[in-house]
Amino acid sequence: MAINPTQALLTGFAERANRPLAQRQIAAGTEFALGRREGPHIWNLEGTHRLLDCATTGGVHSLGHRHPELLAALHGALDQGYDAGIWTMPNAPLLALHDALAACAPQGLTRSVVTLCASQANDLALLCAQRATGRRHILAFAHGYHGHLGLAGAATGSESEGIRTHFALNEAPIRFFHTHGDLAELESLIDHTTAAVILEPFDYESWRLPPASFLPALAQLCRQRGAKLILDETRTGLMRSGQMWMCNHTGTAPDMLVAGKGLSGGLYPVGALLMTQEIHEACINSHAYGWANSLAGNEIAATIALKVLEIVQRPQTIANIAALEAATRQRFAALIQRHQGIFTPATIQGGIATIGLADPSHAAVLHKRLFDRGVLMHSTSTTEPHVAKFLPVLTAGPAIIDELANALDSAAHSLSN
Ligand SMILES: Cc1ncc(COP(=O)(O)O)c(C=O)c1O
């Protein structure tokens, strides 16, 4: 029997690129290779299956696929004669990006380092914390994820997605805290050896928000004990939560903040580490090569990131995210009402949309049920509370929430039959 282009790619991928990824799709019955894509939708290679992208690669595609203004910025950068630049020489787009990051940063984070990705920014943040404090230990969330690189990889506690045991990173000076939002636990763990506490502003697995007092109190505790607070806003930043950074909701001022994923506009790799001037002086300016990366911070990346920062801060974008949040609240409440025993309330904030799963066994099948109904979900949580997670495109109209809710409604009927 003839195989289609997706199957041919999957076979080659399994043989010569990444077998677990290919096998995961095959095992789940969700074979899909990316063909056409536009705004909130993606199509398979054959053009026979359209999905509403509610995974957005964790926020990489937060502004939708191939946003016209970002495409124009990319073409413009090429037409202007830009390339990867020469990292030892200054360039105007990169300096403009540093200034734009400082202008939208949480209070005090007036300096930044532009990186290739968030993993690299997290790794650098942990190195900087060690140098700035003269201490070694890092405290990270046991169910967190900060990347696949260096100290960031070692600080990734998530066993299913992390590589600590696999690559024998267990010797790294990382300690873990177990309950996101529990200040008392952190109070008992932060001591005179703690260089940094690193975490996302929400729980990595469930996206549950901590009590509003948690992050400001943690910032204060870190200051009192001489440790640096690093917020990894790779997923929560860039207006995903309805504010530029999730820490803005509680007025928390971290010592360092990591941005990534969506900063790329889904088009060109780039990440950033925002930091105080004091840390910048102590870590980047006090060594001839405090930061060096031959490809990061190039002119094309900087041009795209600048345009992303401009788009996400526009009043229309912010209003659209508020409309998406309102539509999500309304549609998810109706689903919970209609499908008692299947759905329960969970976190909704800005473009962060979760719905609880009353029966944890449904987590294993929901992805496929939604895939068959034209929706690509982000994931389900592997720890309690059990939720289904969605990161819709922030610039699409509320009709995408109807599309998502209708698919959830139909999937729920299939689960109860
Ligand atoms: C919270 C968080 N931090 C860091 C990263 C690493 O990002 P990247 O793989 O783009 O380096 C991810 C990626 O999923 C993430 O979710």
The ligand as an SDF file (V2000), in Angstrom:
LIG
                    3D

 16 16  0  0  0  0  0  0  0  0999 V2000
    9.3580   27.3650   31.2940 C   0  0  0  0  0  0  0  0  0  0  0  0
   10.3570   27.0460   30.2330 C   0  0  0  0  0  0  0  0  0  0  0  0
   11.6170   27.4810   30.3690 N   0  0  0  0  0  0  0  0  0  0  0  0
   12.5480   27.2270   29.4400 C   0  0  0  0  0  0  0  0  0  0  0  0
   12.2520   26.4920   28.3090 C   0  0  0  0  0  0  0  0  0  0  0  0
   13.3120   26.2220   27.2980 C   0  0  0  0  0  0  0  0  0  0  0  0
   13.0150   26.8790   26.1110 O   0  0  0  0  0  0  0  0  0  0  0  0
   13.8550   26.5420   24.7990 P   0  0  0  0  0  0  0  0  0  0  0  0
   13.6440   25.0900   24.5200 O   0  0  0  0  0  0  0  0  0  0  0  0
   13.2380   27.4090   23.7650 O   0  0  0  0  0  0  0  0  0  0  0  0
   15.2560   26.8770   25.0720 O   0  0  0  0  0  0  0  0  0  0  0  0
   10.9510   26.0130   28.1260 C   0  0  0  0  0  0  0  0  0  0  0  0
   10.6090   25.2080   26.9560 C   0  0  0  0  0  0  0  0  0  0  0  0
    9.6370   24.5240   26.8710 O   0  0  0  0  0  0  0  0  0  0  0  0
    9.9720   26.2990   29.1100 C   0  0  0  0  0  0  0  0  0  0  0  0
    8.7240   25.8730   28.9910 O   0  0  0  0  0  0  0  0  0  0  0  0
  1  2  1  0
  2  3  1  0
  2 15  2  0
  3  4  2  0
  4  5  1  0
  5  6  1  0
  5 12  2  0
  6  7  1  0
  7  8  1  0
  8  9  2  0
  8 10  1  0
  8 11  1  0
 12 13  1  0
 12 15  1  0
 13 14  2  0
 15 16  1  0
M  END
$$$$
